[in-house]
Amino acid sequence: MDCPSCHSQFPTLDSLTHHFNTQGAQCISALEDGFRIPTPPAFVHGAGETNVQGEFCKYSGYRFGKAGTLMDQLKADKHERHQEHQFYYLFSNEGEWDLVQFLVTLTKAQVSRFLKSRWFTTRAKPSFRTTEQLFGWLANLPTGPQWQATPINLNGYEPVQDVRLIWQDGLDVVKDLFSNLIFANYMTYDPHKVMCGTDHEYSEFFTGTRVFKIQAQLPVGSTIIPIIRTLDKMPVTCHTGGLEMHPLFLTIGNIQSDIRMQATSHAWHCIAFIPSPEFKVNCAFKSLLSARVFHWSLDNVSANLKAAALDGFNLTDPSGYQCNCYTPLGSYIADLPEQQLVSGVSRNASPVTLTEIAQFGDSTPATP
């Protein structure tokens, strides 16, 4: 690894830290001139109070050199020089782009029929002449995480109808969120303790005690990206098959909660539609097989996230700095039926304690 300021090479993180603490003091000063970490909201809200104190973890959130930001990637696009003068290039103007956004909701056959309609005999055709040309242009545009469709097959059990898991790779979505320039001023990277007088204030995930325990298990300088998920069952079709699915949503705890919970910020991404298929089996096994499909689907969506939580991975933050990141599960938001499904317990058992429905009203706290 190298010093992001003077670019001297160092074999280990300890040697780089020693460099910063000795002759590399000027390197830190140079970095601070162009690098600003957002102030955690707990300290912003308490700016007018004199009794608010904080303590940061010393061994978290290190930056390991400069890399390209999302904006740098967009500027490197082969069409960027045209887009300086025509923002909607490859398309002619904003109106044509609006038309394209509507056309992509149709099938290719419907788009082809529209382009061949006599409506264009008295009007100018769009800059794309065929369906193939339109979708070829769209393929050249910058993309985010890609959707996939995976057939669901449980050996020995036949579903009533063909079902597929529609999903995005969870790690790709995390990369997209963590590097998003929109959230650059609203990110938190370090565990910190906030004290209001003698009271310990708990607000964001990074102000809790658990995050310090997680950080202590990771290599020095690592950045935690806490994964937050939520899901709920919803009907897809009514009166025609009764198809139901679990939309699975994901965000990261680094984004400040007041920003994350705004619908207009688009900080929550839908990463999967997990089906609840019917199987040609005895009724006693249907709920068990449905739960098995659910957990199989979660394994597919979360495979790379679990690997990153174990081994870490390199990721670029919104300011373009490289971080050594780990992705532990921070929170799972769900109603009681979904909590029981995630925990793998029956409908008459608690998903978070060792109790059954008969003890739910007891005043004595149950064993977690």
C-alpha positions, 0 to 999 in steps of 0.5 A, spaced: 500 500 500 502 507 498 501 513 502 495 517 498 499 524 499 507 522 497 505 515 494 511 512 498 510 504 498 509 501 505 509 493 506 504 493 511 498 497 514 502 498 521 508 501 517 504 506 513 501 508 520 508 509 523 509 514 517 503 518 518 505 519 525 513 521 524 515 524 518 509 523 514 505 529 518 505 533 512 502 528 508 496 528 513 496 536 513 496 535 505 490 530 505 486 534 510 486 540 505 482 536 500 478 531 504 473 532 509 469 527 513 462 529 514 460 530 522 456 525 525 448 528 526 449 527 534 454 532 534 451 537 529 444 537 533 448 538 539 452 544 537 449 549 541 450 545 547 456 545 551 455 538 555 456 534 548 462 530 548 464 525 543 469 519 542 471 516 536 474 509 534 481 510 533 482 504 528 476 505 523 475 508 517 482 509 514 483 511 507 488 507 502 489 512 496 485 515 491 481 512 486 476 514 481 469 517 483 462 515 480 463 522 476 470 520 474 467 514 471 461 518 467 467 523 465 471 517 462 465 514 458 466 514 450 460 519 449 462 524 454 464 529 449 458 529 446 454 530 452 458 536 454 453 540 449 447 535 448 446 532 455 441 527 452 446 524 447 445 519 444 438 522 444 436 528 440 433 532 446 429 531 453 422 530 449 425 524 445 428 521 452 421 522 455 419 518 449 424 512 450 423 512 458 415 510 456 417 505 450 422 501 454 416 499 458 413 496 452 415 489 449 420 490 443 414 487 438 410 493 441 415 498 440 417 496 433 409 497 431 409 504 434 415 506 430 412 503 423 405 506 425 403 511 420 403 517 425 410 518 423 408 520 416 406 527 418 411 527 423 419 527 424 421 520 426 425 519 432 433 519 431 433 511 432 429 508 426 429 501 429 427 497 435 434 494 435 438 501 434 434 503 440 436 498 445 443 498 442 443 505 444 440 503 451 445 498 452 451 503 451 448 508 457 451 507 464 448 502 468 447 500 475 446 493 479 443 488 474 437 484 475 437 477 474 432 471 474 434 464 476 429 458 476 427 455 483 428 448 483 427 443 489 429 436 487 423 432 488 418 437 489 414 440 483 411 447 483 404 448 481 407 453 476 414 455 473 417 460 478 423 464 478 427 468 483 428 475 480 434 479 484 440 483 484 446 481 487 446 485 494 454 487 494 453 490 487 447 494 490 451 496 496 457 498 492 452 503 488 449 506 495 456 507 498 459 510 492 453 515 491 455 522 490 448 524 493 450 522 500 457 524 500 455 529 506 451 525 510 455 518 511 458 516 517 464 511 517 467 510 524 464 508 531 463 513 536 460 514 543 456 520 544 455 523 551 450 528 553 453 530 560 453 523 564 448 520 559 450 516 553 446 518 547 444 512 542 441 514 535 445 512 529 447 505 528 455 507 529 453 510 536 451 503 539 456 498 543 455 493 538 459 496 533 465 497 537 465 490 538 464 488 531 470 493 529 474 490 534 474 483 531 476 487 524 483 489 521 486 495 523 483 501 519 477 497 516 470 500 515 464 497 517 458 498 512 452 495 516 446 492 512 439 494 513 434 490 510 426 490 510 421 485 507 413 484 507 409 479 503 405 482 498 400 480 492 402 480 485 396 478 482 388 478 484 383 473 482 388 470 477 392 465 480 393 468 487 401 469 486 404 472 492 412 475 493 416 478 498 419 484 496 426 485 499 429 492 500 436 494 502 440 500 505 446 501 509 447 504 516 453 509 513 447 514 510 444 518 516 437 516 518 434 522 517 436 522 510 436 515 509 428 515 511 426 520 506 423 517 500 426 522 495 433 520 497 432 513 494 437 510 499 432 504 499 433 499 493 429 493 492 434 487 491 429 481 490 422 479 489 422 472 493 416 468 490 411 464 495 410 458 490 405 452 491 408 445 490 404 439 488 405 436 495 401 434 501 398 440 505 402 439 511 409 440 507 407 446 503 409 452 509 415 448 510 417 448 502 415 455 502 420 457 507 425 453 504 424 457 498 425 463 502 431 461 505 434 459 498 433 465 495 436 469 501 442 465 500 443 467 493 442 474 494 446 475 500 452 470 498 457 475 496 455 480 502 456 474 506 463 473 503 465 480 504 462 480 511 467 475 512 473 477 508 472 484 506 473 487 500 475 494 497 470 499 495 471 507 493 467 512 498 463 518 495 469 522 495 473 517 491 477 514 497 479 507 497 476 503 504 477 496 506 470 494 507 466 489 511 458 488 511 455 485 517 448 485 518 446 491 522 438 490 522 432 486 519 426 490 519 420 485 519 413 484 521 412 478 526 410 473 520 416 475 516 420 475 523 418 468 524 420 466 517 427 469 517 428 465 524 426 459 522 420 458 527 413 456 527 407 461 528 406 459 535 413 461 537 417 467 538 422 469 533 427 473 538 426 469 545 425 462 547 418 462 548 411 459 545 405 463 544 402 460 551 408 464 555 407 471 550 403 474 556 408 473 562 411 479 565 418 475 566 423 477 561 424 470 557 431 468 555 433 471 548 
